[in-house]
Amino acid sequence: MTLENMTPADWGDLAKKAHANAVAKGFYDQKPSDEQIRMLAICELAEAVEADRKGRRAVVSEDIDDYVDEAFVTDFNARIKDTVEDELADFTIRCLDYVGWRIKRHEWGTKFDVPFEVYQKDVWTTEDKLTNMAYHATECMFAYVPDAMACVLSYCEFVGIDILRHIELKMRYNELRPRLHGNKY
């Protein structure tokens, strides 16, 4: 599936799945605040910038989908973990978790639309760096989370990152991780 083919129902389903995994992994045992969830997403953008500074890019194995759990985790850690693509997927998953949380609390409908038209890929230029995009996405995080997602998604499309694929891989990886992914919160 491509970003353009994603429907509000698809985004809603993905948000509910991201949130359900976060709940299963203990991230909602102590109710997080709206600000905490947003800041953790912003931290992922900072990690993406750091990965970019270090030149860390993902190299996805052709047969990664065929790997069973331990082999998948080993390959993911060696080729994808802590790369630009991985951190941008983390950011998007955190945003999706936030939306899923709002859906569960009946603050949003069960479907939502990422306002992709706000940041169509032709908005970006070759002079735009990941840092520029991260700055704009961070600004959006304080106003409307789906706008921040749209900013990141359109940038990924512009630079040729198959972000939906990286979200899929990271969600699978996260399902195999320990509670709280080994963190305090």
Disulfide bonds with the S-S distance in Angstrom:
none
